[in-house]
Amino acid sequence: MLTTNLTFFSILDVDECATFENKCSQLCTNLNGSYACSCRQGFQLSDSGVCRSNESGLTVLLANGPGIRSLEQLQRRESDVIMGEKRIEAVDFNPRTEMIFWVDSFDKSVRRSFMAGARSGSARIGFAQDLSIKSNGKPSAVAVDYLADNIYWAEMDR
């Protein structure tokens, strides 16, 4: 008498998108046994799964302690925006008014200036204007609500 023992295995697909086990920087689509990365409009997918902007005129702001610099991504051109501050920790930008806002944790203040290149190119480098928002806490973050013209900041109590 011949007997056979058959065992059936069920393989479950792991959703790499739902478990964040993927390398997609924007959009992830689960596939059977794998996943695929894609990008939102205005971005292009690189080989590593990172989406890079393909729009011209995109500027990234960088705080480096005593100053703020801008980097134009496609041209790879850096320029000074704000210089001569003490300890810049947070930066935000209002695109409607072309104003840049930052916190200086050394002076415990919130400041603003026109962005370099604002006003149709007439603003070359920013001049810090103190908003007279001071307290005993150390400002550590700033956010601009450019739709309602509000400024929000967070403080740390020492």
C-alpha positions in Angstrom: 0.0 0.0 0.0 1.3 3.4 -1.0 0.6 6.4 1.1 1.4 10.0 0.4 1.6 12.8 2.9 0.9 16.2 1.3 1.4 19.4 3.1 0.1 22.7 1.8 1.6 26.0 2.8 -0.1 29.3 2.6 2.2 32.3 2.0 0.9 35.6 3.1 1.9 38.8 1.3 3.6 41.3 3.6 2.4 44.9 2.9 5.7 46.7 3.0 3.8 50.0 2.5 1.6 49.5 5.6 4.5 48.3 7.8 6.9 51.0 6.5 9.4 48.4 5.4 10.1 50.2 2.2 12.5 52.9 0.9 9.9 55.1 -0.8 10.1 58.8 0.1 6.6 59.7 -1.0 4.2 57.1 -2.4 4.3 53.3 -2.0 2.2 50.7 -3.8 2.0 47.2 -2.4 2.7 44.4 -5.0 2.5 40.7 -4.6 5.7 39.9 -2.8 7.2 43.4 -3.3 6.3 47.1 -3.6 6.7 50.0 -6.0 7.7 53.6 -5.3 6.2 56.6 -7.1 6.2 60.4 -6.7 3.7 63.2 -6.5 3.4 65.7 -9.3 6.5 67.9 -9.6 8.9 65.2 -8.4 10.9 62.6 -10.2 11.8 59.2 -8.8 15.5 58.4 -8.4 17.0 54.8 -8.5 17.1 54.7 -4.6 13.4 55.4 -4.2 13.9 59.0 -3.3 11.7 61.7 -5.0 13.5 64.8 -6.1 11.9 68.0 -7.2 12.1 68.7 -10.9 10.7 72.3 -10.5 12.9 75.2 -11.1 13.2 77.9 -8.5 12.9 75.6 -5.6 14.9 76.9 -2.6 15.8 75.1 0.6 16.6 77.2 3.7 19.4 76.1 6.0 20.2 77.5 9.5 23.8 77.2 10.4 24.0 78.8 13.8 24.9 82.5 13.1 23.1 82.7 9.8 20.6 81.3 7.3 21.6 80.2 3.8 19.6 79.3 0.8 20.3 76.5 -1.6 18.7 76.5 -5.1 18.4 72.8 -5.7 18.6 72.5 -9.5 21.4 75.1 -9.9 23.1 74.0 -6.7 23.7 77.6 -5.9 24.1 78.7 -2.3 23.6 82.3 -1.0 23.5 84.1 2.3 20.0 85.1 3.5 20.6 86.3 7.1 24.1 86.7 8.6 25.4 88.0 12.0 22.9 86.4 14.3 23.9 84.4 17.4 22.2 81.0 17.5 19.4 80.4 15.0 17.5 77.2 15.8 14.4 77.2 13.7 13.3 78.8 10.4 10.0 79.2 8.5 9.0 81.1 5.4 5.8 83.0 4.4 5.6 82.7 0.5 2.9 85.2 0.3 4.8 88.1 1.9 8.3 86.7 1.0 9.2 87.0 4.7 11.5 84.6 6.6 11.0 84.0 10.3 13.4 82.5 12.8 14.2 82.0 16.5 17.5 83.0 18.0 17.8 80.9 21.1 20.8 83.0 22.5 18.8 86.3 22.5 15.5 84.4 23.3 13.8 86.2 20.4 11.7 85.7 17.3 12.8 87.7 14.3 11.9 88.2 10.6 13.3 89.7 7.4 12.5 89.7 3.7 13.9 86.7 1.9 16.9 87.3 -0.3 15.5 88.0 -3.8 12.2 89.2 -2.4 10.3 92.2 -3.8 11.2 91.2 -7.4 14.9 90.8 -6.6 15.4 94.1 -4.8 16.1 92.5 -1.4 19.7 91.3 -1.6 20.4 90.0 2.0 18.0 90.2 4.9 18.1 92.7 7.8 16.8 91.2 11.1 13.8 92.8 12.6 13.1 91.8 16.2 9.4 91.1 16.8 9.7 91.9 20.5 8.4 88.4 21.4 10.5 87.7 24.5 10.0 85.5 27.5 11.9 83.6 30.2 11.7 80.4 28.1 14.0 79.6 25.2 12.2 79.7 21.8 12.9 76.5 20.0 10.5 76.4 17.0 8.6 78.8 14.8 5.8 78.2 12.3 4.1 80.7 10.0 0.4 80.4 9.1 0.5 82.4 5.9 -3.2 82.0 5.2 -4.3 83.8 8.5 -1.1 85.8 9.0 -0.3 84.2 12.4 3.1 83.3 13.9 3.4 80.3 16.3 6.4 79.4 18.3 7.3 76.9 21.0 9.4 77.6 24.1 11.5 75.4 26.4 11.6 76.3 30.1 15.1 76.1 31.4 
